[in-house]
Amino acid sequence: MIPKLTDALNFHSQALMLRAERQRLIASNIANADTPGYQARDFDFAQALRQATGSAAGVGQGIAADVMSPAGAGGRTAPTLRYAAPSQTNLDNNSVDMNRERGAFAENAIRYESTLRFINGNVRTMLDAMKSHNQG
């Protein structure tokens, strides 16, 4: 019973950490929208979550904390950061598309909040399940 509860919370905590890191990357892209030669970066969230939850790596060996470290500590690989392809050419070679970045920022913020709500719901459900009928 306890391992199942831990696994459920671990999944959502890994997702939350990856969402936070993606939000940081998108915010960095937006902040550098006027920097000549800046190349927008992002990572494939689904692939990173599969790695973090053990689907692509060793079971139970998460890597979400390693996303923030440059080398991917513990011998695990961090999500691969990709460069965004510019939607139109710029004279300063900056690949930040503000419309794309704003959309990604808003979508990621909504998904971050959803993950928080899932965690809250899971904890509330677990607490309700642990109460006896007499404590109601």
Residue, then its C-alpha position, 0 to 999 in steps of 0.5 A: m500500500i505504502p509503495k503505491l502511495t509513494d509512487a503516485l506522489n513521486f510521479h507528480s513531484q517529478a512532473l512538477m519539477l520538470r514543469a518548473e524547469r520548463q517554465r524557467l527555460i521559457a521565461s529565459n527565452i522571453a527575457n532574451a527576445d531582443t538579444p542578438g544571436y540568442q537561440a531559444r531553448d526548450f525540451d520535450f516534456a513527455q520524454a523527460l517525464r518518461q525518463a524521470t519516472g523510470s519508463a526510460a531509465g531505471v525504475g524509481q530512479g528520477i532525474a528531475a532534480d538533475v535537470m537543473s544541474p548541467a552535468g546530470a548528476g548520478g550518471r543519468t542523462a538530463p532532458t535534451l535541450r533543443y533549439a527552436a526553429p525560427s518561424q521567420t528569419n531575423l537580421d540579428n539571428n535571434s530565434v525567439d518567437m514571442n507568440r510561440e513563447r507566450g503560448a508555451f508559457a501560458e500552457n505550461a503555467i496551466r499544466y503546472e497548476s493542474t499538477l499541483r491540483f492533482i497532488n492536492g487531490n491525491v493527498r486529500t484522498m489519502l487522508d480521507a482513506m486513512k480516517s475511520h468512519n467514527q472520525g467523520 
